[in-house]
Amino acid sequence: MADDTYKTGLDRRLISLEERHEVRSWMESLKCTEMQLRDAMKAVGNSADAVRDYLKEKR
């Protein structure tokens, strides 16, 4: 997610853990903990779709 609220397309396809508010937003969106989010990203990278699929498989 970008800091520029006018940029949305590509920014929502990739997950970034650089900004605390972004981490919170992704945790809320994906209904997971920060540790689950970080573990998923270690396993499959920063693609939101890949992380979403990974988390679904883990549940």
N, C-alpha and C positions, 0 to 999 in steps of 0.2 A: 504494500500500500504506500502511496506517495504522500509526502507532506503537502503537496499541491492538490487541493481538493478537486480541481478541475481535471486532473489526470486520473482516469479510472480504468480503462481497458486492460492494458498489459499489466498494470500494477496489481490488479486483483488476481492475476494468474500466477504470480510469484509471491512467496512468503519471505519476509525479511524479519530478522530478529534484532535489528539495529535499534529500533525505537520502542520504548516501553508501551506506548499507546498502540502500536501495531501488534505487539505480542498479545496484549489484552484483547484487541479486536479479533485476532485470529482464534484465540482461545474461545471467545464467545461464539464466533461463527461456526467453529468446528466442534464445539461442545467437548473440549478436552482441557486437561491441565497443561501447564507450561512444560512440565517434564515429558508428557506424552507428545506434545508438539515438537519439542527438541529431539526426542528419540525418533519420531517419524521422519523428521527432516534429515537426521543422520542416515536413516535407512534408505530414503528414496529421493533426497534432494529437496529443492525449494519450490517445486511445482505444486500449486495449490491442489490441483486435481489428483496428483500422485499421493500427496499427504492425506487428502480426504479418503481416497481408496484404501490406503494403508490403515488408517484409523478405523474404517468400517470393518476391515478384515480382523482387526485386533479385538473388536467388541464381541 
